[in-house]
């Protein structure tokens, strides 16, 4: 296990702990020069998804944005992907869950965009096709802890891969 993997693991898991405790935005101690990159997505109430605790803190502390911990504002009916300009080599990683209408659950906007643009698949924004794999969107609307639980599971899987 290399030092970079440990840093990624620490950033992801510390990000998950912050999500769960809802103590994400401490603007008094915010320092944009001391920031670790991670792949934890955060939803702002304006519908924007930011990737990493640093980006979330920047939005809240510098732009007075508000977090939407239920992700309801960031769950569009159908994601709008620009397939004409899609380049998988320049994708950023994230842990946003998606469900394809064939019942396949995938993680990350890049993977979702690849499925739509390169493989001709369709996103199921209701998550009903992936009901046994991923939480349904109406459940996430009513209980944001399910999202935190899904992210915690991802963290545990990541731990097992590093060991």
MITIDREN-666484 format. One record per residue (C-alpha): residue in three letters; x, y, z. Coordinates in pm, whole numbers, plus 50000, padded with zeros to 5 digits. Layout:
<sites>
(site ALA, (X, Y, Z)) ...
</sites>
This chain:
<sites>
(site UNK, (50000, 50000, 50000)) (site UNK, (50169, 50317, 49880)) (site UNK, (50156, 50659, 50045)) (site UNK, (49929, 50798, 49774)) (site UNK, (49674, 50519, 49832)) (site UNK, (49682, 50586, 50205)) (site UNK, (49618, 50958, 50148)) (site UNK, (49329, 50884, 49913)) (site UNK, (49184, 50638, 50161)) (site UNK, (49222, 50883, 50448)) (site UNK, (49063, 51164, 50250)) (site UNK, (48768, 50953, 50137)) (site UNK, (48700, 50804, 50478)) (site UNK, (48748, 51130, 50664)) (site UNK, (48511, 51286, 50414)) (site UNK, (48255, 51016, 50486)) (site UNK, (48289, 51073, 50858)) (site UNK, (48228, 51443, 50804)) (site UNK, (47918, 51371, 50595)) (site UNK, (47782, 51142, 50862)) (site UNK, (47845, 51383, 51150)) (site UNK, (47715, 51677, 50945)) (site UNK, (48009, 51884, 51069)) (site UNK, (48136, 51958, 50720)) (site UNK, (48150, 52333, 50703)) (site UNK, (48380, 52489, 50958)) (site UNK, (48463, 52816, 50784)) (site UNK, (48667, 52945, 51078)) (site UNK, (48931, 52681, 51012)) (site UNK, (48899, 52681, 50631)) (site UNK, (49234, 52720, 50458)) (site UNK, (49229, 52665, 50079)) (site UNK, (49606, 52610, 50082)) (site UNK, (49573, 52304, 50307)) (site UNK, (49342, 52076, 50117)) (site UNK, (49346, 51710, 50023)) (site UNK, (49178, 51594, 49707)) (site UNK, (48909, 51328, 49745)) (site UNK, (48621, 51188, 49542)) (site UNK, (48333, 51243, 49783)) (site UNK, (48048, 51427, 49608)) (site UNK, (47854, 51707, 49778)) (site UNK, (47530, 51859, 49653)) (site UNK, (47464, 52231, 49682)) (site UNK, (47107, 52356, 49714)) (site UNK, (47138, 52527, 49374)) (site UNK, (47170, 52181, 49214)) (site UNK, (47547, 52192, 49160)) (site UNK, (47755, 51888, 49249)) (site UNK, (48104, 51957, 49379)) (site UNK, (48361, 51683, 49421)) (site UNK, (48570, 51691, 49740)) (site UNK, (48543, 51840, 50083)) (site UNK, (48770, 52124, 49971)) (site UNK, (48533, 52228, 49691)) (site UNK, (48235, 52203, 49925)) (site UNK, (48408, 52419, 50185)) (site UNK, (48509, 52672, 49920)) (site UNK, (48149, 52697, 49796)) (site UNK, (48006, 52735, 50145)) (site UNK, (48273, 52956, 50297)) (site UNK, (48350, 53184, 50002)) (site UNK, (48027, 53181, 49802)) (site UNK, (47771, 53137, 50084)) (site UNK, (47634, 52823, 49917)) (site UNK, (47416, 52585, 50116)) (site UNK, (47462, 52206, 50122)) (site UNK, (47176, 51974, 50033)) (site UNK, (47256, 51664, 50237)) (site UNK, (46966, 51469, 50083)) (site UNK, (47106, 51518, 49729)) (site UNK, (46749, 51596, 49614)) (site UNK, (46854, 51918, 49436)) (site UNK, (47126, 51734, 49244)) (site UNK, (46921, 51441, 49123)) (site UNK, (46799, 51554, 48780)) (site UNK, (46530, 51364, 48596)) (site UNK, (46784, 51264, 48333)) (site UNK, (47153, 51365, 48346)) (site UNK, (47256, 51591, 48062)) (site UNK, (47577, 51454, 47914)) (site UNK, (47769, 51623, 47631)) (site UNK, (47846, 51315, 47421)) (site UNK, (47999, 51515, 47136)) (site UNK, (48284, 51636, 47358)) (site UNK, (48314, 51332, 47587)) (site UNK, (48674, 51225, 47649)) (site UNK, (48714, 50948, 47909)) (site UNK, (49083, 51034, 47940)) (site UNK, (49002, 51367, 48107)) (site UNK, (48727, 51249, 48342)) (site UNK, (48738, 51333, 48709)) (site UNK, (48656, 51056, 48954)) (site UNK, (48366, 51074, 49197)) (site UNK, (48138, 50841, 49392)) (site UNK, (47802, 50956, 49259)) (site UNK, (47576, 50651, 49214)) (site UNK, (47386, 50594, 48888)) (site UNK, (47147, 50324, 48775)) (site UNK, (47109, 50209, 48416)) (site UNK, (46770, 50099, 48286)) (site UNK, (46913, 49747, 48238)) (site UNK, (46953, 49723, 48618)) (site UNK, (47328, 49785, 48626)) (site UNK, (47448, 50009, 48909)) (site UNK, (47754, 50219, 48831)) (site UNK, (47953, 50477, 49023)) (site UNK, (48076, 50810, 48891)) (site UNK, (47961, 51064, 48633)) (site UNK, (48242, 50956, 48401)) (site UNK, (48126, 50593, 48402)) (site UNK, (47766, 50706, 48354)) (site UNK, (47864, 50932, 48066)) (site UNK, (48066, 50650, 47908)) (site UNK, (47766, 50414, 47937)) (site UNK, (47534, 50670, 47775)) (site UNK, (47767, 50813, 47510)) (site UNK, (47979, 50513, 47409)) (site UNK, (47754, 50215, 47490)) (site UNK, (47411, 50362, 47410)) (site UNK, (47272, 50287, 47757)) (site UNK, (47007, 50490, 47939)) (site UNK, (47013, 50623, 48295)) (site UNK, (46723, 50538, 48529)) (site UNK, (46703, 50843, 48759)) (site UNK, (46442, 50672, 48979)) (site UNK, (46685, 50387, 49064)) (site UNK, (46390, 50145, 49031)) (site UNK, (46579, 49926, 48781)) (site UNK, (46856, 49885, 49040)) (site UNK, (46621, 49854, 49336)) (site UNK, (46805, 49559, 49492)) (site UNK, (47148, 49715, 49436)) (site UNK, (47106, 50085, 49507)) (site UNK, (46862, 50286, 49718)) (site UNK, (46567, 50433, 49530)) (site UNK, (46571, 50810, 49490)) (site UNK, (46249, 50853, 49691)) (site UNK, (46414, 50668, 49979)) (site UNK, (46712, 50902, 49958)) (site UNK, (46476, 51199, 49964)) (site UNK, (46326, 51073, 50289)) (site UNK, (46640, 50941, 50455)) (site UNK, (46979, 51092, 50376)) (site UNK, (47145, 50840, 50608)) (site UNK, (47106, 50577, 50334)) (site UNK, (47338, 50781, 50114)) (site UNK, (47589, 50804, 50398)) (site UNK, (47556, 50428, 50451)) (site UNK, (47624, 50363, 50081)) (site UNK, (47932, 50584, 50095)) (site UNK, (48046, 50410, 50413)) (site UNK, (48015, 50075, 50236)) (site UNK, (48228, 50213, 49955)) (site UNK, (48487, 50317, 50213)) (site UNK, (48492, 49968, 50366)) (site UNK, (48536, 49810, 50023)) (site UNK, (48823, 50051, 49958)) (site UNK, (48985, 49952, 50290)) (site UNK, (48970, 49584, 50196)) (site UNK, (49132, 49657, 49859)) (site UNK, (49421, 49837, 50027)) (site UNK, (49492, 49562, 50279)) 
</sites>
